[in-house]
Amino acid sequence: MGAEFGSRSGGQGRISQWLRRRPKDTAGDDRVREDLLLAAAAAGLPLAPAAYPSGYRCSCDRIGCPTPARHPVSFAWQTQSTTDRGQIERWARHQPQANFITATGMVHDVLDVPLDAGREALERLLAAGIEVGPVAESDDGRMLFYTATRGTPEDEDEWWPCELDCHPETMDEHPGLRWHCRGSYVLVPPARLPGDLEVRWVRGPEHPLPDPLTLLETLTDECARVAGEPQQDVAAWPLRG
């Protein structure tokens, strides 16, 4: 899948070549792992170390960890997150098993949708000639569309941090869509999850970040279709910022 979308987008960079050549095994190759993390940082995505799988459990050893291998290791992850090459190299080399998260709402947001909806939406967007930007997929059934952040609006009452889901008033209208913005984070590829699952790039971080509103209608249409509900008018959804 990564090869198909990479060729369609015309991206011929080093990251795209890795994705076409090694779509499934980046998490096991330390060099490729480090290069991919540095490429994400070079694209402006702030990174911080995260937990990783320990068998079928989380490396944090918390009994019943609700997000195994998905959470940062430090409570100060928002201030710790960085694009500094030297710091990321040190983390990657000293913590060879660690996943990494990227803090959203600073430079970028992430539109997080069910995998089936995301794949159909990506097909439609590319066919329409819309600039999509970086896209990742997770073996546990999610697809992540990286976009530019909408920024902080003047009216704070119209803003919500969304660690888990979109605005409560719109969840029924847009099932399955999560908009990660300020105060949230997602795993950045390459990452490993319990059960030999992975998070990988479909389109690498060399692609420019688009405005999320250019993707939103197609993503919400496909989320509604996958959920078996009538499509909703995205124009009626309150905009962010």
CORUR-V265042 format. One record per helix or strand of 2 or more residues. SS is the DSSP state (~ for helix, > for strand). FROM is the first residue (numbers start at 1). LEN is the number of residues. If there is no record, write none. Layout:
SS:FROM:LEN
SS:FROM:LEN
This chain:
~:2:8
~:14:8
~:26:3
~:30:13
>:47:4
>:53:2
>:57:2
~:77:4
~:85:10
>:99:5
>:108:7
~:115:13
>:135:4
>:142:7
~:156:3
~:168:3
>:178:3
>:185:4
>:191:3
>:197:7
>:210:2
~:213:14
~:234:3
